[in-house]
Amino acid sequence: MENNKNTKRQFLNHLKNFFLFSFFSQFILVKNLKAKSIRPKVVVVGAGFGGATCINFLSKFSKILDLYVIDQYKEIQTCPFSNLVIGNIINTKDITFNVNENLVAKFYNKKIKYISSEKKRIFFSDDLSMKYDLLILSPGIGFKKNQINGYSIEDKKFVPHCWTGSKKISEFKNRLDSLDNSCKLIISSPDYPYRCPPAPYERASMIANYLKKKKIDFKIFILDSKNSFTKKEIFFNEWKKNYGNSIEWISKKDGGKILNVNNGEVETDSGLKFSSDFLHIIPNQKASELFYDSELISDDWCSINPVNFEIVGHKDIYALGDSIDAGDMPKSGFSANSQAKILSMNLVNKILDKDYIDPVFLNTCYSFSSKERAFSITAWYKLNNKKNRIVSLGSKESDINASDMDRFNESEEAFDWYKNITKLMYG
């Protein structure tokens, strides 16, 4: 375990030094420049992990650019740590941030209808519009429809998926509160790729944590559209240790992929049928609808140039986060934060007419099995030789047989990470 920690710590320090050196080199250069009389209008769409990191970085360069931010919400509820709200470990207010409170940019609280890449103009749902010179899109995730017969995201009879930070956690918890003893719950986990690969299994852990505290007997079935998942063996060990046999995972090959839903009963592609008191479907995912409404893409994910994150075929429009094809990088808040730093640095280099930096990336994903038990996977990335794809350099996972103290220490590390990164983004 100590070896893994040292390797992780060394790379984190290396990456931190890389970003600090690149940032301060640019900042010192810009500080010594005279303010431009004509500055490009840089617009950031979305104030989640990716967008907020871009905003924080680019706001330091007001001498060379004018920064604008658009988000349809004045408050952001982060997806990272939202499972802990479901588990009653933290409160909703702990993951809620005011976008405009400490913002050093012009903020527009508006919903976007579509973007015209030809006109370089953003059209809003109130029929007003805005011109841009450089546009950064970080609008989050979208969901595929008609994947399961009898299920609709919009149908209020279903438990909300709570996969977007859309302020439906209280409704989710109210449904949990209504459960009686000896209840059965089903969680349907989506097929790859999707936002935060270990999150469905952490959510099962947090639901179990919540029900265990209420002294309710329960059984959770995770019906999966996949045959494996990240940190699987650690989750299995943690479930056994904390919840006995109360959580059961059923893989796709063993009949886990749901095809039909009817009045709380589900049928899988192998003909298995399950009834439940609580049916929680996490839908299959794709890029945000904004990309399709703006005719920027036609596939499931947005293709980008991984050197500067410019959308393929659309000059001066950049994208990052969950909606892009980021090669080997998973879709996570940490990934979006790492991508945002590279995008912002190279956008500043473009404005200064300097060479792009050669990107390196990091992703760490923490998962909780109970309040004081967490574990993680850390992976490192660079570009391939052709500079057209992000590829993995390897990863380190927490020890399967880690001690109780190690699990506790990782939970403290996870809380520290969340506190520090949200403070950086939202003040």
TIGUKOL-132291 format. One record per residue (C-alpha): residue number from 1; x, y, z; residue in one letter. Coordinates in steps of 0.02 Angstrom, whole numbers, always signed. Example, Ala and Ser with C-alpha at 12.3 -4.5 7.8 and 13.67 -1.06 7.14 Angstrom:
REM TIGUKOL-132291
@n = 1	u = +615	v = -225	w = +390	res = a
@n = 2	u = +684	v = -53	w = +357	res = s
//
This chain:
REM TIGUKOL-132291
@n = 1	u = +0	v = +0	w = +0	res = m
@n = 2	u = +141	v = +119	w = +47	res = e
@n = 3	u = +225	v = +90	w = -122	res = n
@n = 4	u = +66	v = +136	w = -214	res = n
@n = 5	u = +48	v = +292	w = -107	res = k
@n = 6	u = +226	v = +347	w = -145	res = n
@n = 7	u = +205	v = +321	w = -333	res = t
@n = 8	u = +40	v = +416	w = -331	res = k
@n = 9	u = +114	v = +556	w = -224	res = r
@n = 10	u = +267	v = +573	w = -338	res = q
@n = 11	u = +161	v = +589	w = -494	res = f
@n = 12	u = +42	v = +710	w = -410	res = l
@n = 13	u = +189	v = +820	w = -361	res = n
@n = 14	u = +261	v = +809	w = -537	res = h
@n = 15	u = +94	v = +856	w = -615	res = l
@n = 16	u = +67	v = +996	w = -489	res = k
@n = 17	u = +239	v = +1067	w = -529	res = n
@n = 18	u = +203	v = +1053	w = -715	res = f
@n = 19	u = +41	v = +1151	w = -702	res = f
@n = 20	u = +114	v = +1280	w = -583	res = l
@n = 21	u = +265	v = +1310	w = -694	res = f
@n = 22	u = +159	v = +1324	w = -851	res = s
@n = 23	u = +32	v = +1437	w = -766	res = f
@n = 24	u = +158	v = +1556	w = -687	res = f
@n = 25	u = +261	v = +1565	w = -847	res = s
@n = 26	u = +105	v = +1623	w = -940	res = q
@n = 27	u = +48	v = +1736	w = -798	res = f
@n = 28	u = +215	v = +1826	w = -782	res = i
@n = 29	u = +223	v = +1849	w = -971	res = l
@n = 30	u = +46	v = +1922	w = -975	res = v
@n = 31	u = +78	v = +2031	w = -822	res = k
@n = 32	u = +219	v = +2118	w = -913	res = n
@n = 33	u = +113	v = +2148	w = -1068	res = l
@n = 34	u = +7	v = +2300	w = -1096	res = k
@n = 35	u = -178	v = +2266	w = -1092	res = a
@n = 36	u = -246	v = +2235	w = -1266	res = k
@n = 37	u = -370	v = +2364	w = -1328	res = s
@n = 38	u = -459	v = +2227	w = -1427	res = i
@n = 39	u = -473	v = +2066	w = -1329	res = r
@n = 40	u = -556	v = +1905	w = -1388	res = p
@n = 41	u = -724	v = +1870	w = -1309	res = k
@n = 42	u = -706	v = +1700	w = -1225	res = v
@n = 43	u = -870	v = +1619	w = -1174	res = v
@n = 44	u = -878	v = +1468	w = -1057	res = v
@n = 45	u = -1040	v = +1367	w = -1060	res = v
@n = 46	u = -1069	v = +1265	w = -903	res = g
@n = 47	u = -1004	v = +1297	w = -727	res = a
@n = 48	u = -976	v = +1118	w = -670	res = g
@n = 49	u = -805	v = +1043	w = -636	res = f
@n = 50	u = -738	v = +1073	w = -811	res = g
@n = 51	u = -813	v = +1244	w = -843	res = g
@n = 52	u = -777	v = +1311	w = -668	res = a
@n = 53	u = -594	v = +1261	w = -683	res = t
@n = 54	u = -579	v = +1351	w = -850	res = c
@n = 55	u = -663	v = +1505	w = -774	res = i
@n = 56	u = -545	v = +1504	w = -625	res = n
@n = 57	u = -391	v = +1490	w = -736	res = f
@n = 58	u = -442	v = +1610	w = -874	res = l
@n = 59	u = -500	v = +1745	w = -753	res = s
@n = 60	u = -316	v = +1776	w = -713	res = k
@n = 61	u = -287	v = +1834	w = -892	res = f
@n = 62	u = -407	v = +1982	w = -905	res = s
@n = 63	u = -270	v = +2085	w = -992	res = k
@n = 64	u = -283	v = +1978	w = -1147	res = i
@n = 65	u = -463	v = +1914	w = -1149	res = l
@n = 66	u = -641	v = +1958	w = -1097	res = d
@n = 67	u = -723	v = +1815	w = -1002	res = l
@n = 68	u = -908	v = +1771	w = -1002	res = y
@n = 69	u = -997	v = +1626	w = -916	res = v
@n = 70	u = -1165	v = +1550	w = -960	res = i
@n = 71	u = -1261	v = +1426	w = -853	res = d
@n = 72	u = -1448	v = +1394	w = -839	res = q
@n = 73	u = -1428	v = +1370	w = -651	res = y
@n = 74	u = -1373	v = +1499	w = -523	res = k
@n = 75	u = -1328	v = +1358	w = -404	res = e
@n = 76	u = -1227	v = +1204	w = -446	res = i
@n = 77	u = -1250	v = +1038	w = -358	res = q
@n = 78	u = -1096	v = +933	w = -392	res = t
@n = 79	u = -1112	v = +753	w = -447	res = c
@n = 80	u = -952	v = +707	w = -351	res = p
@n = 81	u = -1004	v = +675	w = -170	res = f
@n = 82	u = -1191	v = +674	w = -213	res = s
@n = 83	u = -1196	v = +489	w = -166	res = n
@n = 84	u = -1140	v = +538	w = +9	res = l
@n = 85	u = -1295	v = +647	w = +22	res = v
@n = 86	u = -1400	v = +494	w = -22	res = i
@n = 87	u = -1306	v = +397	w = +112	res = g
@n = 88	u = -1346	v = +531	w = +242	res = n
@n = 89	u = -1161	v = +562	w = +271	res = i
@n = 90	u = -1165	v = +744	w = +216	res = i
@n = 91	u = -1303	v = +869	w = +177	res = n
@n = 92	u = -1363	v = +940	w = +11	res = t
@n = 93	u = -1292	v = +1110	w = +59	res = k
@n = 94	u = -1119	v = +1030	w = +66	res = d
@n = 95	u = -1122	v = +998	w = -122	res = i
@n = 96	u = -1213	v = +1158	w = -173	res = t
@n = 97	u = -1119	v = +1311	w = -236	res = f
@n = 98	u = -1171	v = +1483	w = -298	res = n
@n = 99	u = -1100	v = +1508	w = -473	res = v
@n = 100	u = -1099	v = +1697	w = -469	res = n
@n = 101	u = -1042	v = +1726	w = -289	res = e
@n = 102	u = -854	v = +1741	w = -318	res = n
@n = 103	u = -852	v = +1747	w = -507	res = l
@n = 104	u = -725	v = +1860	w = -593	res = v
@n = 105	u = -821	v = +1859	w = -758	res = a
@n = 106	u = -984	v = +1918	w = -833	res = k
@n = 107	u = -1118	v = +1790	w = -788	res = f
@n = 108	u = -1274	v = +1752	w = -892	res = y
@n = 109	u = -1404	v = +1645	w = -805	res = n
@n = 110	u = -1485	v = +1583	w = -967	res = k
@n = 111	u = -1535	v = +1424	w = -1056	res = k
@n = 112	u = -1454	v = +1401	w = -1227	res = i
@n = 113	u = -1564	v = +1350	w = -1373	res = k
@n = 114	u = -1424	v = +1318	w = -1497	res = y
@n = 115	u = -1256	v = +1382	w = -1559	res = i
@n = 116	u = -1217	v = +1437	w = -1737	res = s
@n = 117	u = -1035	v = +1396	w = -1773	res = s
@n = 118	u = -1046	v = +1488	w = -1940	res = e
@n = 119	u = -1109	v = +1650	w = -1862	res = k
@n = 120	u = -1008	v = +1627	w = -1702	res = k
@n = 121	u = -1165	v = +1664	w = -1605	res = r
@n = 122	u = -1257	v = +1586	w = -1457	res = i
@n = 123	u = -1447	v = +1587	w = -1464	res = f
@n = 124	u = -1544	v = +1581	w = -1300	res = f
@n = 125	u = -1717	v = +1511	w = -1263	res = s
@n = 126	u = -1781	v = +1689	w = -1234	res = d
@n = 127	u = -1735	v = +1727	w = -1417	res = d
@n = 128	u = -1590	v = +1841	w = -1370	res = l
@n = 129	u = -1415	v = +1799	w = -1433	res = s
@n = 130	u = -1232	v = +1830	w = -1396	res = m
@n = 131	u = -1078	v = +1840	w = -1506	res = k
@n = 132	u = -917	v = +1748	w = -1461	res = y
@n = 133	u = -739	v = +1739	w = -1525	res = d
@n = 134	u = -685	v = +1582	w = -1431	res = l
@n = 135	u = -812	v = +1462	w = -1356	res = l
@n = 136	u = -784	v = +1328	w = -1222	res = i
@n = 137	u = -921	v = +1198	w = -1198	res = l
@n = 138	u = -934	v = +1100	w = -1037	res = s
@n = 139	u = -1121	v = +1065	w = -1024	res = p
@n = 140	u = -1114	v = +893	w = -942	res = g
@n = 141	u = -1196	v = +733	w = -999	res = i
@n = 142	u = -1347	v = +681	w = -1103	res = g
@n = 143	u = -1453	v = +523	w = -1095	res = f
@n = 144	u = -1507	v = +396	w = -1225	res = k
@n = 145	u = -1693	v = +367	w = -1242	res = k
@n = 146	u = -1796	v = +211	w = -1282	res = n
@n = 147	u = -1664	v = +93	w = -1215	res = q
@n = 148	u = -1781	v = +0	w = -1096	res = i
@n = 149	u = -1962	v = -40	w = -1142	res = n
@n = 150	u = -2083	v = +41	w = -1021	res = g
@n = 151	u = -1957	v = +163	w = -948	res = y
@n = 152	u = -1946	v = +350	w = -976	res = s
@n = 153	u = -1832	v = +475	w = -888	res = i
@n = 154	u = -1972	v = +604	w = -893	res = e
@n = 155	u = -2101	v = +490	w = -811	res = d
@n = 156	u = -2117	v = +547	w = -630	res = k
@n = 157	u = -2174	v = +377	w = -569	res = k
@n = 158	u = -1993	v = +319	w = -583	res = f
@n = 159	u = -1859	v = +357	w = -455	res = v
@n = 160	u = -1754	v = +504	w = -522	res = p
@n = 161	u = -1585	v = +448	w = -588	res = h
@n = 162	u = -1492	v = +590	w = -498	res = c
@n = 163	u = -1348	v = +582	w = -622	res = w
@n = 164	u = -1339	v = +767	w = -666	res = t
@n = 165	u = -1339	v = +866	w = -504	res = g
@n = 166	u = -1517	v = +920	w = -549	res = s
@n = 167	u = -1580	v = +947	w = -371	res = k
@n = 168	u = -1686	v = +789	w = -364	res = k
@n = 169	u = -1590	v = +706	w = -222	res = i
@n = 170	u = -1723	v = +753	w = -94	res = s
@n = 171	u = -1855	v = +662	w = -198	res = e
@n = 172	u = -1737	v = +512	w = -212	res = f
@n = 173	u = -1716	v = +509	w = -22	res = k
@n = 174	u = -1903	v = +528	w = +7	res = n
@n = 175	u = -1929	v = +370	w = -95	res = r
@n = 176	u = -1798	v = +281	w = +12	res = l
@n = 177	u = -1883	v = +343	w = +170	res = d
@n = 178	u = -2047	v = +262	w = +117	res = s
@n = 179	u = -1970	v = +87	w = +112	res = l
@n = 180	u = -2024	v = -41	w = +242	res = d
@n = 181	u = -1935	v = -189	w = +319	res = n
@n = 182	u = -1883	v = -332	w = +204	res = s
@n = 183	u = -1884	v = -217	w = +52	res = c
@n = 184	u = -1807	v = -261	w = -116	res = k
@n = 185	u = -1714	v = -131	w = -220	res = l
@n = 186	u = -1652	v = -140	w = -399	res = i
@n = 187	u = -1514	v = -31	w = -471	res = i
@n = 188	u = -1489	v = -40	w = -658	res = s
@n = 189	u = -1309	v = +5	w = -703	res = s
@n = 190	u = -1279	v = +75	w = -880	res = p
@n = 191	u = -1164	v = +14	w = -1016	res = d
@n = 192	u = -996	v = +100	w = -1046	res = y
@n = 193	u = -955	v = +240	w = -1070	res = p
@n = 194	u = -1045	v = +342	w = -939	res = y
@n = 195	u = -1013	v = +475	w = -807	res = r
@n = 196	u = -909	v = +412	w = -660	res = c
@n = 197	u = -886	v = +224	w = -690	res = p
@n = 198	u = -885	v = +168	w = -505	res = p
@n = 199	u = -1031	v = +281	w = -454	res = a
@n = 200	u = -1174	v = +153	w = -472	res = p
@n = 201	u = -1084	v = +37	w = -351	res = y
@n = 202	u = -1043	v = +176	w = -230	res = e
@n = 203	u = -1227	v = +225	w = -238	res = r
@n = 204	u = -1277	v = +47	w = -192	res = a
@n = 205	u = -1158	v = +60	w = -44	res = s
@n = 206	u = -1231	v = +226	w = +11	res = m
@n = 207	u = -1411	v = +163	w = -3	res = i
@n = 208	u = -1360	v = +12	w = +101	res = a
@n = 209	u = -1274	v = +127	w = +227	res = n
@n = 210	u = -1434	v = +230	w = +242	res = y
@n = 211	u = -1551	v = +81	w = +263	res = l
@n = 212	u = -1434	v = -6	w = +385	res = k
@n = 213	u = -1435	v = +148	w = +497	res = k
@n = 214	u = -1626	v = +143	w = +493	res = k
@n = 215	u = -1616	v = -40	w = +549	res = k
@n = 216	u = -1714	v = -98	w = +397	res = i
@n = 217	u = -1685	v = -270	w = +321	res = d
@n = 218	u = -1656	v = -251	w = +134	res = f
@n = 219	u = -1588	v = -333	w = -22	res = k
@n = 220	u = -1510	v = -233	w = -165	res = i
@n = 221	u = -1492	v = -313	w = -336	res = f
@n = 222	u = -1374	v = -224	w = -455	res = i
@n = 223	u = -1428	v = -277	w = -630	res = l
@n = 224	u = -1285	v = -231	w = -745	res = d
@n = 225	u = -1268	v = -197	w = -931	res = s
@n = 226	u = -1083	v = -244	w = -916	res = k
@n = 227	u = -983	v = -398	w = -866	res = n
@n = 228	u = -861	v = -306	w = -753	res = s
@n = 229	u = -831	v = -137	w = -672	res = f
@n = 230	u = -691	v = -35	w = -597	res = t
@n = 231	u = -636	v = -79	w = -419	res = k
@n = 232	u = -753	v = -230	w = -423	res = k
@n = 233	u = -657	v = -341	w = -302	res = e
@n = 234	u = -638	v = -200	w = -175	res = i
@n = 235	u = -824	v = -164	w = -183	res = f
@n = 236	u = -864	v = -349	w = -159	res = f
@n = 237	u = -752	v = -356	w = -4	res = n
@n = 238	u = -825	v = -195	w = +66	res = e
@n = 239	u = -1005	v = -251	w = +38	res = w
@n = 240	u = -972	v = -416	w = +126	res = k
@n = 241	u = -886	v = -330	w = +271	res = k
@n = 242	u = -1015	v = -192	w = +296	res = n
@n = 243	u = -1179	v = -264	w = +233	res = y
@n = 244	u = -1162	v = -454	w = +231	res = g
@n = 245	u = -1261	v = -527	w = +85	res = n
@n = 246	u = -1375	v = -376	w = +65	res = s
@n = 247	u = -1299	v = -321	w = -102	res = i
@n = 248	u = -1295	v = -439	w = -251	res = e
@n = 249	u = -1218	v = -397	w = -420	res = w
@n = 250	u = -1283	v = -484	w = -576	res = i
@n = 251	u = -1176	v = -463	w = -732	res = s
@n = 252	u = -1239	v = -447	w = -910	res = k
@n = 253	u = -1188	v = -626	w = -953	res = k
@n = 254	u = -1284	v = -689	w = -801	res = d
@n = 255	u = -1442	v = -598	w = -854	res = g
@n = 256	u = -1416	v = -423	w = -785	res = g
@n = 257	u = -1463	v = -316	w = -936	res = k
@n = 258	u = -1640	v = -249	w = -915	res = i
@n = 259	u = -1752	v = -251	w = -1070	res = l
@n = 260	u = -1927	v = -219	w = -1001	res = n
@n = 261	u = -2007	v = -129	w = -854	res = v
@n = 262	u = -2187	v = -152	w = -799	res = n
@n = 263	u = -2259	v = -89	w = -633	res = n
@n = 264	u = -2098	v = -111	w = -535	res = g
@n = 265	u = -2059	v = -280	w = -612	res = e
@n = 266	u = -1912	v = -294	w = -732	res = v
@n = 267	u = -1867	v = -424	w = -861	res = e
@n = 268	u = -1688	v = -449	w = -921	res = t
@n = 269	u = -1624	v = -504	w = -1091	res = d
@n = 270	u = -1604	v = -682	w = -1026	res = s
@n = 271	u = -1786	v = -691	w = -970	res = g
@n = 272	u = -1753	v = -668	w = -784	res = l
@n = 273	u = -1887	v = -571	w = -691	res = k
@n = 274	u = -1866	v = -466	w = -534	res = f
@n = 275	u = -1994	v = -372	w = -431	res = s
@n = 276	u = -1944	v = -225	w = -322	res = s
@n = 277	u = -2004	v = -95	w = -199	res = d
@n = 278	u = -1878	v = +31	w = -265	res = f
@n = 279	u = -1824	v = +31	w = -448	res = l
@n = 280	u = -1677	v = +144	w = -488	res = h
@n = 281	u = -1626	v = +150	w = -671	res = i
@n = 282	u = -1467	v = +242	w = -719	res = i
@n = 283	u = -1490	v = +274	w = -907	res = p
@n = 284	u = -1362	v = +243	w = -1043	res = n
@n = 285	u = -1275	v = +404	w = -1089	res = q
@n = 286	u = -1214	v = +513	w = -1232	res = k
@n = 287	u = -1157	v = +692	w = -1260	res = a
@n = 288	u = -1264	v = +838	w = -1201	res = s
@n = 289	u = -1412	v = +883	w = -1313	res = e
@n = 290	u = -1332	v = +1053	w = -1343	res = l
@n = 291	u = -1207	v = +973	w = -1463	res = f
@n = 292	u = -1347	v = +895	w = -1567	res = y
@n = 293	u = -1460	v = +1048	w = -1562	res = d
@n = 294	u = -1311	v = +1150	w = -1627	res = s
@n = 295	u = -1267	v = +1020	w = -1761	res = e
@n = 296	u = -1090	v = +1006	w = -1692	res = l
@n = 297	u = -1092	v = +815	w = -1687	res = i
@n = 298	u = -1194	v = +667	w = -1749	res = s
@n = 299	u = -1113	v = +525	w = -1649	res = d
@n = 300	u = -1135	v = +481	w = -1465	res = d
@n = 301	u = -982	v = +581	w = -1411	res = w
@n = 302	u = -896	v = +741	w = -1465	res = c
@n = 303	u = -731	v = +717	w = -1558	res = s
@n = 304	u = -595	v = +840	w = -1508	res = i
@n = 305	u = -413	v = +877	w = -1544	res = n
@n = 306	u = -337	v = +820	w = -1378	res = p
@n = 307	u = -194	v = +946	w = -1390	res = v
@n = 308	u = -308	v = +1098	w = -1372	res = n
@n = 309	u = -484	v = +1020	w = -1357	res = f
@n = 310	u = -550	v = +1106	w = -1513	res = e
@n = 311	u = -702	v = +1015	w = -1583	res = i
@n = 312	u = -658	v = +923	w = -1744	res = v
@n = 313	u = -729	v = +1020	w = -1892	res = g
@n = 314	u = -779	v = +1175	w = -1791	res = h
@n = 315	u = -648	v = +1311	w = -1776	res = k
@n = 316	u = -638	v = +1410	w = -1614	res = d
@n = 317	u = -760	v = +1297	w = -1520	res = i
@n = 318	u = -684	v = +1192	w = -1382	res = y
@n = 319	u = -761	v = +1054	w = -1276	res = a
@n = 320	u = -712	v = +956	w = -1122	res = l
@n = 321	u = -784	v = +846	w = -987	res = g
@n = 322	u = -916	v = +711	w = -996	res = d
@n = 323	u = -978	v = +746	w = -1173	res = s
@n = 324	u = -813	v = +719	w = -1263	res = i
@n = 325	u = -723	v = +564	w = -1326	res = d
@n = 326	u = -570	v = +578	w = -1214	res = a
@n = 327	u = -488	v = +417	w = -1269	res = g
@n = 328	u = -436	v = +313	w = -1118	res = d
@n = 329	u = -487	v = +445	w = -991	res = m
@n = 330	u = -648	v = +407	w = -896	res = p
@n = 331	u = -788	v = +532	w = -876	res = k
@n = 332	u = -765	v = +609	w = -703	res = s
@n = 333	u = -752	v = +774	w = -612	res = g
@n = 334	u = -566	v = +747	w = -586	res = f
@n = 335	u = -541	v = +711	w = -773	res = s
@n = 336	u = -638	v = +868	w = -821	res = a
@n = 337	u = -531	v = +971	w = -701	res = n
@n = 338	u = -371	v = +900	w = -776	res = s
@n = 339	u = -432	v = +929	w = -955	res = q
@n = 340	u = -487	v = +1107	w = -913	res = a
@n = 341	u = -312	v = +1154	w = -857	res = k
@n = 342	u = -236	v = +1096	w = -1022	res = i
@n = 343	u = -374	v = +1176	w = -1126	res = l
@n = 344	u = -355	v = +1343	w = -1035	res = s
@n = 345	u = -166	v = +1345	w = -1046	res = m
@n = 346	u = -167	v = +1309	w = -1231	res = n
@n = 347	u = -307	v = +1435	w = -1262	res = l
@n = 348	u = -197	v = +1568	w = -1181	res = v
@n = 349	u = -52	v = +1507	w = -1288	res = n
@n = 350	u = -161	v = +1526	w = -1443	res = k
@n = 351	u = -206	v = +1706	w = -1395	res = i
@n = 352	u = -22	v = +1744	w = -1360	res = l
@n = 353	u = +29	v = +1659	w = -1523	res = d
@n = 354	u = +140	v = +1537	w = -1429	res = k
@n = 355	u = +169	v = +1350	w = -1452	res = d
@n = 356	u = +50	v = +1229	w = -1369	res = y
@n = 357	u = +110	v = +1131	w = -1218	res = i
@n = 358	u = +117	v = +942	w = -1234	res = d
@n = 359	u = -25	v = +881	w = -1122	res = p
@n = 360	u = -16	v = +760	w = -976	res = v
@n = 361	u = -171	v = +715	w = -877	res = f
@n = 362	u = -222	v = +637	w = -712	res = l
@n = 363	u = -380	v = +557	w = -645	res = n
@n = 364	u = -412	v = +499	w = -468	res = t
@n = 365	u = -580	v = +426	w = -421	res = c
@n = 366	u = -627	v = +400	w = -239	res = y
@n = 367	u = -769	v = +285	w = -188	res = s
@n = 368	u = -851	v = +265	w = -18	res = f
@n = 369	u = -923	v = +104	w = +52	res = s
@n = 370	u = -973	v = +186	w = +217	res = s
@n = 371	u = -941	v = +350	w = +308	res = k
@n = 372	u = -761	v = +313	w = +358	res = e
@n = 373	u = -711	v = +189	w = +224	res = r
@n = 374	u = -651	v = +243	w = +51	res = a
@n = 375	u = -537	v = +179	w = -86	res = f
@n = 376	u = -474	v = +246	w = -250	res = s
@n = 377	u = -399	v = +219	w = -420	res = i
@n = 378	u = -274	v = +341	w = -495	res = t
@n = 379	u = -223	v = +340	w = -679	res = a
@n = 380	u = -102	v = +443	w = -782	res = w
@n = 381	u = -120	v = +492	w = -965	res = y
@n = 382	u = -29	v = +572	w = -1110	res = k
@n = 383	u = -56	v = +586	w = -1298	res = l
@n = 384	u = -9	v = +446	w = -1417	res = n
@n = 385	u = +131	v = +469	w = -1544	res = n
@n = 386	u = +10	v = +539	w = -1674	res = k
@n = 387	u = -54	v = +667	w = -1546	res = k
@n = 388	u = -234	v = +621	w = -1589	res = n
@n = 389	u = -286	v = +515	w = -1439	res = r
@n = 390	u = -268	v = +518	w = -1250	res = i
@n = 391	u = -192	v = +353	w = -1192	res = v
@n = 392	u = -163	v = +279	w = -1020	res = s
@n = 393	u = +10	v = +268	w = -944	res = l
@n = 394	u = -50	v = +150	w = -808	res = g
@n = 395	u = -148	v = +155	w = -647	res = s
@n = 396	u = -139	v = +117	w = -461	res = k
@n = 397	u = -283	v = +49	w = -359	res = e
@n = 398	u = -306	v = +41	w = -172	res = s
@n = 399	u = -257	v = -124	w = -91	res = d
@n = 400	u = -401	v = -249	w = -90	res = i
@n = 401	u = -351	v = -305	w = +85	res = n
@n = 402	u = -313	v = -132	w = +153	res = a
@n = 403	u = -327	v = -106	w = +341	res = s
@n = 404	u = -469	v = -13	w = +424	res = d
@n = 405	u = -348	v = +131	w = +454	res = m
@n = 406	u = -301	v = +137	w = +269	res = d
@n = 407	u = -485	v = +145	w = +220	res = r
@n = 408	u = -513	v = +283	w = +349	res = f
@n = 409	u = -360	v = +380	w = +287	res = n
@n = 410	u = -424	v = +371	w = +108	res = e
@n = 411	u = -594	v = +436	w = +164	res = s
@n = 412	u = -506	v = +585	w = +243	res = e
@n = 413	u = -402	v = +609	w = +85	res = e
@n = 414	u = -562	v = +607	w = -20	res = a
@n = 415	u = -646	v = +739	w = +89	res = f
@n = 416	u = -489	v = +847	w = +79	res = d
@n = 417	u = -485	v = +831	w = -111	res = w
@n = 418	u = -667	v = +882	w = -127	res = y
@n = 419	u = -647	v = +1029	w = -8	res = k
@n = 420	u = -492	v = +1093	w = -98	res = n
@n = 421	u = -555	v = +1072	w = -276	res = i
@n = 422	u = -725	v = +1153	w = -243	res = t
@n = 423	u = -641	v = +1297	w = -151	res = k
@n = 424	u = -529	v = +1324	w = -302	res = l
@n = 425	u = -677	v = +1322	w = -422	res = m
@n = 426	u = -811	v = +1413	w = -323	res = y
@n = 427	u = -717	v = +1510	w = -188	res = g
//
